[in-house]
Amino acid sequence: MGNRMQQLYLGVEIGGTKQQIAVCNAQGQVIDMVSEKVAHENGAADILDWLERKIPQLLLQYPDIESIGVGFGGPLETETGRVLISVQVPGWKDFKLRCWFEESFGMKTTVVVDTVAGGYAELMLGSGRDSDKFFYTNIGTGIGGSLFINGYTWDGIGYGASYLGNTYIADWTASESGAVTRIESLCGGVSIEKRLRTPGYIPPESMLMALCEGEILRVDCKMVRQAAEEGDTFALEELDRVGHSFGIGLANTISMLGVDRISIGGGLANLGKWILEPIQKYADQYVFISGKERYQIVICSLMDYNVPIGAALYARDGFKTL
């Protein structure tokens, strides 16, 4: 049974790849965690079914849970908790997620974009703790962004505000001149792996072919790190291409917003210096003089757990915007 002497909060991550539920105390420490890759052949319905099975178990085990926070992987209307859409999972369009949580579990619920939740955790407990102008971005299944000014969440016009992955840059994969695409379509984990799994894209001499034993559909971003660590030319060039595109996006973010720190999370953050260094190199190359040497780009501190922790912190604090 839960400890009756402490306040507890439930933080939920609804992602395109994995689903997580964390029980956290008032300090943001994780007391218990459920994390699964939930198959969703039926789209959102399968994820909702999983939540309906897992959350009551945790509420029974931890009766001191006071409220719920949710980090959702897609754009939503912050005031109402209504999902606009999910790019990765069908069935979420116009879904009233906050209402569903409150009606299903009888508990006050705060719903934010997953990258906003992850950024809030980093702001409060991790890589953004001493930053006044903090920007967090994830490179995972997709790419998001969140902005925090003097401890407050920037919510823009009320829909999450900082969708970095859906801004446009030159498309170096296109055959036609002048083509553009979303940063997410070049640098997101799904996009990278789709590109790597295209027949003929990886040269036969690359170590990646040995790591996947010639079965290119098995190639993933973890293998890219392994190959880079061994000095594989193609893997290093691919990471440089990704870093170039993402670095441009971050240079624009710094030049426009004047942030003093950017923290990178999501699955690709696990590549560590192999992704961080090319991003830093190109951000420094393209940032305007107003930002030169006045910012930091770092890997996040809380890694794969910052979304459910941040959601729990929003359950504790509420959603305070400028």
Stockholm file with secondary structure:
# STOCKHOLM 1.0

chainA/1-322         MGNRMQQLYLGVEIGGTKQQIAVCNAQGQVIDMVSEKVAHENGAADILDWLERKIPQLLLQYPDIESIGVGFGGPLETETGRVLISVQVPGWKDFKLRCWFEESFGMKTTVVVDTVAGGYAELMLGSGRDSDKFFYTNIGTGIGGSLFINGYTWDGIGYGASYLGNTYIADWTASESGAVTRIESLCGGVSIEKRLRTPGYIPPESMLMALCEGEILRVDCKMVRQAAEEGDTFALEELDRVGHSFGIGLANTISMLGVDRISIGGGLANLGKWILEPIQKYADQYVFISGKERYQIVICSLMDYNVPIGAALYARDGFKTL
#=GR chainA/1-322 SS CCCTTSCEEEEEEECSSCEEEEEEETTCCEEEEEEECCCCTTTHHHHHHHHHHHHHHHHHHCTTEEEEEEEESSCEETTTTEECCCSSSTTCTTCBHHHHHHHHHCSCEEEEEHHHHHHHHHHHHSTTTTCSEEEEEEBSSSBCCEEEETTEECCTTTTCSCCGGGSEEECTTCSSTTCEEEHHHHHSHHHHHHHHTSTTSSCTTSHHHHHTTTCGGGCCHHHHHHHHHTTCHHHHHHHHHHHHHHHHHHHHHHHHHCCSEEEEESGGGGGTHHHHHHHHHHHHHHSCTTTTTSCEEEECSSGGGHHHHHHHHHHHHCCCBC
#=GC SS_cons         CCCTTSCEEEEEEECSSCEEEEEEETTCCEEEEEEECCCCTTTHHHHHHHHHHHHHHHHHHCTTEEEEEEEESSCEETTTTEECCCSSSTTCTTCBHHHHHHHHHCSCEEEEEHHHHHHHHHHHHSTTTTCSEEEEEEBSSSBCCEEEETTEECCTTTTCSCCGGGSEEECTTCSSTTCEEEHHHHHSHHHHHHHHTSTTSSCTTSHHHHHTTTCGGGCCHHHHHHHHHTTCHHHHHHHHHHHHHHHHHHHHHHHHHCCSEEEEESGGGGGTHHHHHHHHHHHHHHSCTTTTTSCEEEECSSGGGHHHHHHHHHHHHCCCBC
//
